[in-house]
Amino acid sequence: MIWEARAWPLGARLLPWTLGVPVLALALVQLVLAFRARRSTVASRPDGEGSLPAEPPAPPAGGGLVRFLKIAGLVPAFALGIGLFGFRLGAAVLTFTFLKALAGESWRMTLALTATTYLAFLLAFSIGLNLTFPAGALATALGTDAFDAFVVDAVRSLLFRR
């Protein structure tokens, strides 16, 4: 698709390139990592022939149903959170909640990924593409701007000093 889109007009090729280039890069990284892992496994066997069979993964402790319900609950939770808090802030709040409550990540990792998520959405959509998102049902009900409007304005003023 990336190759095919090179002859398309800019507006038409933007989506395939935006999705295709990172996916291709990640696929190549995965290929290199898999090749290295296979190579080290083959080298670790005394006879150098093939790799040792892996043990099948143990089933989750609480059963698969609990894990399935947690994962299935994330989709409506993200939809509700984005509806309540708006796109940028809702994505950040729910990323934080998921990483800390469900995934059990460390505070450092949770805060870093939450900030990265927020800044990526802010820089890519609000500033880069100049898209405006609704403030969220909570801010609308309170009659205010989006809860993160001060952050958006501060970042815009830093990037576009006039």
Phi and psi in degrees as a GROMACS rama.xvg file:
@    title "Ramachandran Plot"
@    xaxis  label "Phi"
@    yaxis  label "Psi"
@TYPE xy
-61.8856  -45.1728  ILE-2
-65.7917  -41.8015  TRP-3
-64.2697  -36.4659  GLU-4
-76.4564  -8.14035  ALA-5
-63.567  -26.1095  ARG-6
-93.5628  -3.61631  ALA-7
-79.6861  160.169  TRP-8
-62.7007  157.543  PRO-9
-54.4735  -45.437  LEU-10
-61.427  -36.164  GLY-11
-78.3347  -32.7449  ALA-12
-88.5409  -6.69535  ARG-13
-61.5855  -46.3239  LEU-14
-65.9404  -50.2299  LEU-15
-60.4418  -36.7329  PRO-16
-72.6653  -39.8593  TRP-17
-63.0064  -37.4243  THR-18
-88.83  -40.2622  LEU-19
-71.624  -40.6501  GLY-20
-64.9498  -49.9118  VAL-21
-63.5291  -37.2081  PRO-22
-65.9442  -41.4863  VAL-23
-63.1018  -42.8024  LEU-24
-62.753  -44.3898  ALA-25
-65.5348  -36.7005  LEU-26
-64.7799  -39.8151  ALA-27
-66.3831  -39.6317  LEU-28
-62.4488  -43.9418  VAL-29
-62.0506  -39.9602  GLN-30
-62.5467  -43.93  LEU-31
-64.5134  -43.8108  VAL-32
-64.132  -40.6211  LEU-33
-66.211  -39.936  ALA-34
-63.9316  -43.0265  PHE-35
-64.7068  -40.7474  ARG-36
-64.8749  -42.1411  ALA-37
-65.6322  -40.597  ARG-38
-63.7012  -41.9928  ARG-39
-71.0197  -31.804  SER-40
-68.4679  -42.4295  THR-41
-64.7032  -41.1003  VAL-42
-69.2576  -22.9816  ALA-43
-81.6942  -16.9509  SER-44
-77.2762  142.434  ARG-45
-60.7789  -40.1641  PRO-46
-89.488  -7.86355  ASP-47
72.2055  9.3033  GLY-48
-96.5979  115.49  GLU-49
60.128  -165.397  GLY-50
-122.18  156.726  SER-51
-72.3051  143.838  LEU-52
-65.7507  140.051  PRO-53
-83.8636  151.216  ALA-54
-72.3776  140.444  GLU-55
-66.7639  144.915  PRO-56
-65.4668  143.597  PRO-57
-72.841  143.678  ALA-58
-65.7466  153.51  PRO-59
-58.6403  149.102  PRO-60
-61.6943  -44.6072  ALA-61
-86.131  7.0603  GLY-62
89.9512  157.864  GLY-63
-73.5153  -23.6217  GLY-64
-65.9287  -41.9524  LEU-65
-62.6391  -45.139  VAL-66
-64.0436  -41.7432  ARG-67
-60.5917  -44.2341  PHE-68
-65.6132  -36.9701  LEU-69
-62.8379  -46.9617  LYS-70
-67.2556  -41.9155  ILE-71
-65.4495  -29.865  ALA-72
-74.0782  -17.454  GLY-73
-67.6263  -36.5246  LEU-74
-63.0752  -53.0661  VAL-75
-66.8175  -29.7298  PRO-76
-65.0204  -43.0686  ALA-77
-64.9896  -41.4895  PHE-78
-62.6026  -43.9275  ALA-79
-66.0905  -44.0932  LEU-80
-63.6382  -41.0907  GLY-81
-68.2396  -36.5553  ILE-82
-66.4209  -37.2667  GLY-83
-77.8779  -45.6451  LEU-84
-101.97  -7.74671  PHE-85
94.1308  168.689  GLY-86
-66.7066  -55.1854  PHE-87
-66.3057  -52.8572  ARG-88
-68.8787  -37.8104  LEU-89
-63.5297  -41.9703  GLY-90
-63.7541  -40.4281  ALA-91
-68.7439  -44.8579  ALA-92
-62.968  -42.5708  VAL-93
-76.0349  -29.4579  LEU-94
-63.3464  -45.1221  THR-95
-59.4312  -48.3717  PHE-96
-61.1834  -44.8519  THR-97
-62.6603  -49.5605  PHE-98
-64.9922  -38.8778  LEU-99
-82.895  -46.3003  LYS-100
-82.7199  -44.9756  ALA-101
-96.8129  -39.5597  LEU-102
-88.3482  -18.2487  ALA-103
68.6482  31.6435  GLY-104
-74.5352  162.279  GLU-105
-71.2738  163.027  SER-106
-61.8722  -41.4361  TRP-107
-60.885  -48.2091  ARG-108
-65.6793  -42.361  MET-109
-61.2557  -48.3555  THR-110
-67.2204  -38.6388  LEU-111
-65.1364  -46.2889  ALA-112
-69.9107  -34.2018  LEU-113
-64.9637  -46.6239  THR-114
-64.1176  -39.5008  ALA-115
-64.3009  -42.135  THR-116
-60.6495  -48.9894  THR-117
-61.962  -48.1027  TYR-118
-65.9593  -35.712  LEU-119
-63.2958  -46.0103  ALA-120
-66.2981  -40.4817  PHE-121
-63.2562  -50.8767  LEU-122
-71.5694  -39.6876  LEU-123
-74.6501  -49.6256  ALA-124
-92.9975  -51.7914  PHE-125
-73.6849  -40.8619  SER-126
-98.9175  -48.1298  ILE-127
-65.0474  -49.8041  GLY-128
-97.751  -3.43944  LEU-129
55.9542  42.5716  ASN-130
-91.695  142.341  LEU-131
-106.663  133.722  THR-132
-109.764  150.728  PHE-133
-59.3974  151.558  PRO-134
-70.1629  -19.3929  ALA-135
105.455  152.548  GLY-136
-63.1328  -36.1572  ALA-137
-66.2842  -47.3215  LEU-138
-66.8507  -37.3249  ALA-139
-65.0425  -42.2719  THR-140
-64.1819  -33.3696  ALA-141
-83.6498  -7.40699  LEU-142
73.4461  30.6726  GLY-143
-118.056  172.308  THR-144
-71.6756  177.528  ASP-145
-56.3126  146.434  ALA-146
-63.0147  -22.4801  PHE-147
-105.031  19.9659  ASP-148
-61.3108  -35.636  ALA-149
-65.7987  -32.8598  PHE-150
-70.3488  -43.7023  VAL-151
-60.9991  -45.1585  VAL-152
-64.7551  -39.7063  ASP-153
-66.1217  -42.7136  ALA-154
-66.8774  -41.32  VAL-155
-60.4799  -43.0892  ARG-156
-67.7918  -32.683  SER-157
-69.5459  -40.0851  LEU-158
-79.1827  -33.9128  LEU-159
-120.92  58.5802  PHE-160
-64.9008  127.237  ARG-161
